[in-house]
């Protein structure tokens, strides 16, 4: 019996369709596959709860497709499934509007990541936290409080050290769920500032 959750799969030829379906077999999502096209536009996207983009290695045209989809459907939640774990790719995907990023080596966690996205949660690595922190700092210099809340600054600063979300939560005396919400808020602010400013 399907849950009332609609997941779109945008998969390139030679992608991991069978692995993706296998990873989601117990999730009981309604899964709809879309054919990959660099000029892809489909009004059905706005009906999806989450869109999974299967990308082997990020190329500039993939970022442009992500940007195009997000511009047309700003409320659509997008999860990137990629063969690349390069910090630059992850950071740029977030800037273009991705709500989550998972490497193919971690495909077994696909359902868990989708559930986190559906619940408006996100995770963050120490390298990405540092890049985001430095970016905000370069714009606002010492006045980070002009754009980030005290809690957001604290979460970023602690994430830079590489400690887990659970440990950040413990250190700040907050529930893990609150830390995930704060990170999601940071992502949204990053997207708002950088989304349309990245190099064409």
N, C-alpha and C positions, 0 to 999 in steps of 0.2 A: 504494500500500500504506500503510495507516494505521499510525502509531506507537501504542504502547500508552499514549497520553495522551488523557484525556477532558476536553474543554473545554465548559463550559456557557455559553450566551448568553442573557442575560435582557434582552430588547430591548423598549422601548416602541413603540407604534404610531407610524410615521413615523420610526423610528430608522434606523441606518446598517447594517442587516443585509448588504446587498449589498457595501458597502465593507469591512465586517469580514471577510466570507467571501473577498473578493478579496485582502485583506491577508494572509490565512492560507492561501491556496491552495497554497503550496509547503511548508507546515509539516507536512502529512499528519497533523493531529490528528483525532481522532474528535470532531466538533462536534455538540452537541445543543442545539437552540433551545427555550427555555421562554417561555411567554407572560407578559408583565409584568402583575402584579396587585399593588396596594398592600398586600394582605393575603397576599402570596405565601408559601406554605410547601410544600415538596416534599421528601420523604425521599430522593429521588434525588440531591439536592445533595451528600450525603456521599460519593457515588461519583465526583464530579468532582475532577480535579487542580487546576483553576482555574475560577472563575466570572467571566465578564465582564459587568458591569452597564453598559448603554448608557443614559446619562442626559444629556439636552440641557443643562438648567440645574438645578442642585441646588435642591430645595425641602426643607422640613423633613420631609415625609413620606418623601422618598427616604433621608434620614439614618436615619429610624426603621426603614425596611425593611432597610437595611444592618445596623443594630444588631440587628434581630430575627434576620436570617439568621446573623450572627456569634455571637449568643447560642446559637442552636440547633445550629450547626455550627462550633465554635471553631477547628477545624483546617483548615477550608476556606479556601483562598487566593482572595482576591477582588481583581479588577482593575477600577477605575473608568475608563470611557471617557466623557469629558464635554466639553461645549462651553465649560465655564467653566475659566479658568486662575487664578481668584481664589485668593490664598493662603489665605483663610479657609476656602474650600471644601475645598482640598487638606488643610489641617491638620485640619479637623473629620472628613474622611473617614478619615484615618489614625487619629485618636482612636477612631473607631467600629469600627476593625478592618480597613480596607482595606490590602492588601499592596502595592498599586501604584496609580498615578493617571496617566492619559495623556489629553492633550487631543485632540480630534478632528482638529485640524490636523496632528497627528503620527501619524495612524493608520497610516501606512506603516511605523512602527516597532513595530506591535502585536506581531508575532511575537517580536521581540527582547525586549520588555518581559515578555511571558509567560514566555519562557525564563529571564529574570532572576528572576522570581517563583518559578518551579519550582525554581531553584537557590538559593532563599532569599537573594536579593540585592535591594537597593533603592538608589535614588538619592535625593538630597536637594537642595533649592534653598537659597540663602543666606537668603531670607526665612523659610522654614519652619525652617531650622536655628536662626535667631535666636529665633523664637517658642518652639520646643521648649526651647532653652537658658534662656530667661527663665522659662518655666513651671517647669522643674526648680528654677531658682534661687529662685523665689518660694516654693516649698515647703521646700526644704532650705537656703535662704540660702547661707551660705559652705561648707556641708558637702555639696557635690555628690557627694563620694566615698562618701556613704552610699547612693547609688542608682546612680551611674554609675562605671564603671571609669576609670582614668587614660587609657586609650586612647579610650574613648567621649567623655570630656571634650575631649581633644585634637582628635578628629575634628569634634566640634560647633564648637569655637572656630575651627578652620580653615575649616569650611564656611561660617561666618557671613561671612567675608571675600569669598565668592563665587568662590573658586578651584575648579577642577574636581576631581573625585574622583581623577583621575590625578595632579594636582599635589599634592593632599593626601597621596596615597600616597608620592609622591616626597619631600615635605617631612618626613614621619614615617618614611621609610625602611621602608615596608611595601608588600607587593603590593596592587594595586588590588582584587583579590578579597577581601583581608582588610579593606579599608576598607568595602567593600559589606556584608560580614558584620557589621561593627561597627555600621553604620547600621541594618541589620535588627534587631540586638539593641536599639538605642536605640528603634526603633519599638515593639518588643514591650514594653519597659518603659513607654513612654508609654501604650500601650493598657491595660496592666495597671492603671496608676494612674487613667487618665481614662475608661476605657471605660464605666463605669457611673455616672460623675459628671456627664456633660454634661446640660445642660438638657433636660427632657422636652419 
